[in-house]
Amino acid sequence: MQWSRLKLQLQWSRQRIANLISLKMQWNRLKL
């Protein structure tokens, strides 16, 4: 089990979640 690899994956998933949230916020702003 590689710790650095796991850490990288966690960081990547967190970044993807943040991107999804920002996209959703932008979409809500467009709809209003």
Secondary structure, DSSP 4 states (H G I P E B T S, - for coil): --HHHHHHHHHHHHHHHHHHHHHHHHHHHHH-
